[in-house]
């Protein structure tokens, strides 16, 4: 079974992050996709929260990922050549504690599989780093796309 990763922030294809150099040989770009979620500005990076009413498989409300009315987040999908290596590096970057360890339920981010919709309309299951906290008064990102948000933020 193939493992895919959906990224929406600093791990995006066109975001310059040196950490990606450590796993670049293990990532094969598939294309852009979207998922039912809300996006928040957390300061140096964004956080996505799965839309209410959506199950982990992305279904709920009116149907498959991206098909229902409501907030969506745009990101990039990668096929993982060596998922174990990629997650060892990225889980550390995202602050994901080892499964079952103290703090695993209260971590800032959690990694779970969800359905995402590719540009060609096909839906696939992909791992996503979901924001696992209450966004409180964090600024919602209405652009759906963190990279576009950053471009517009710099011109204001």
Order of alpha helices (4+ residues) and beta strands (2+ residues): beta-beta-beta-beta-alpha-beta-beta-beta-alpha
